């Protein structure tokens, strides 16, 4: 079954997305709305990666 491979790809993509959001937030310290929004999105992506990684072990 291909599901474990796809979950690994999902976890990697979510981690990359979280890193990208953190980079945008760091690059815009004077833009409070950008920093706040990107930090929130990074947190969401990190949580998604952790949850998908935990499910990967159950597959």
Secondary structure as UniProt FT lines:
FT   HELIX           3..27
FT   TURN            28..30
FT   HELIX           32..58
//
